[in-house]
Amino acid sequence: MTFSELKIGQKASVQKTLTAADVTAFAGISLDVNPIHMSDGAAKNNIFGKRIVHGILTSGLISAVIGNKLPGPGSIYLGQELKFCAPVFLGDDITAEAEIVELREDKKIVKLSTTCTNQDGKAVITGMATVKFDL
């Protein structure tokens, strides 16, 4: 895809069920071993009553949309605003979606509205991404 093929309103998404194995792998990479993510025993005493998936792990699905689908390969992240709206639990089926809301032809900048929703259609993350796409 080239910049000239991009249109405001274009959307793309990816879906993934987040598992305990994903959380363990992410904890090893990020060094975030907060018991709220890692321990059923410790997490049962948190405000959610059980383990939650790292918010940044969940938001990584937005990067998958941007880097692989829209705008796609060649995208360079310039920024990402995130609002964490609801917890993500082990086994939740998350869909990350990006929608083009602004195109800046002179600098090849794309702004995208970004959302992650769970299997019930509830937004767990909302935000706005800014990427350079110069292909």
C-alpha positions in Angstrom: 0.0 0.0 0.0 1.2 3.5 -0.7 0.3 6.8 1.1 -1.9 7.8 -1.8 -4.0 4.7 -1.3 -4.9 5.6 2.3 -8.3 7.2 2.9 -10.0 8.7 6.0 -12.3 6.1 7.5 -10.3 3.1 6.5 -10.2 0.5 9.2 -8.3 -2.7 10.0 -8.2 -5.0 13.0 -6.5 -8.0 14.6 -7.8 -10.4 17.2 -6.1 -12.4 19.9 -7.1 -14.4 23.0 -4.7 -13.4 25.7 -3.4 -16.3 27.8 -1.3 -17.0 30.9 1.5 -18.0 28.6 1.3 -14.5 26.9 1.5 -12.8 30.2 4.5 -14.9 31.4 6.4 -14.2 28.1 5.6 -10.5 28.3 6.7 -10.4 32.0 10.0 -12.0 31.0 10.6 -9.4 28.3 9.3 -6.3 30.1 10.5 -7.3 33.6 7.1 -6.3 34.9 6.4 -9.2 37.3 3.8 -7.3 39.4 1.8 -10.0 41.3 -1.4 -8.6 39.9 -0.4 -10.1 36.6 1.6 -13.2 37.8 0.0 -14.7 40.9 -3.6 -16.0 41.3 -3.2 -15.9 45.0 -1.9 -12.3 45.2 -4.3 -11.1 42.5 -7.4 -12.4 44.3 -7.0 -9.5 46.7 -6.9 -6.7 44.1 -9.9 -4.6 43.1 -10.7 -7.0 40.2 -10.4 -10.2 42.3 -8.2 -12.0 39.8 -5.2 -11.7 37.6 -5.2 -9.0 34.9 -3.2 -8.9 31.6 -0.6 -6.1 31.4 -2.2 -3.1 29.8 0.9 -2.5 27.6 0.7 -6.1 26.4 -2.9 -5.6 25.3 -2.0 -2.3 23.6 0.7 -4.1 21.6 -2.1 -5.5 19.5 -2.6 -1.9 18.2 1.0 -2.0 17.0 0.2 -5.3 15.2 -2.6 -3.6 13.3 -0.5 -0.6 12.4 2.6 -2.5 11.4 0.9 -5.3 9.5 -2.3 -3.9 8.1 -3.0 -0.2 8.3 -1.1 1.6 7.1 1.0 -1.6 7.2 4.7 -2.5 6.6 6.9 0.6 6.6 4.9 2.4 9.3 7.0 4.2 11.9 5.3 5.0 15.2 5.7 8.7 16.2 3.3 8.5 19.1 0.5 6.7 20.8 -2.0 8.0 23.4 -3.7 5.4 25.5 -6.6 5.3 28.0 -7.1 2.1 29.9 -10.8 1.9 30.3 -11.4 -1.6 31.7 -9.3 -4.6 32.9 -8.3 -7.5 30.6 -8.4 -10.9 32.1 -6.7 -14.1 31.2 -8.7 -15.8 28.4 -10.3 -12.5 27.1 -10.6 -12.3 23.3 -9.3 -8.8 22.4 -9.9 -7.1 19.1 -7.6 -4.1 18.3 -8.9 -1.8 15.6 -7.3 1.3 14.0 -9.2 3.8 11.9 -7.6 6.6 9.8 -8.9 9.9 11.0 -6.4 12.3 9.5 -3.9 12.3 6.6 -1.1 14.9 6.3 0.2 14.5 2.7 3.1 17.0 3.1 4.8 14.9 5.8 3.2 11.5 5.1 1.7 11.5 8.6 -1.3 9.3 9.4 -3.4 9.7 12.6 -5.5 6.8 13.6 -8.1 6.3 16.3 -7.3 3.1 18.1 -9.5 0.9 20.2 -9.2 -2.5 21.9 -12.4 -4.3 22.8 -13.1 -7.5 24.6 -15.3 -10.4 23.6 -18.4 -8.5 25.0 -17.7 -5.5 22.8 -16.5 -3.4 25.8 -13.7 -0.9 25.1 -10.7 -1.8 27.3 -8.3 0.7 25.7 -8.9 3.8 23.5 -6.4 6.1 22.0 -4.9 7.9 19.1 -1.8 6.9 17.1 0.4 9.0 15.0 2.6 7.3 12.4 4.8 8.2 9.5 4.1 6.2 6.4 6.4 7.1 3.5 6.1 4.3 1.0 
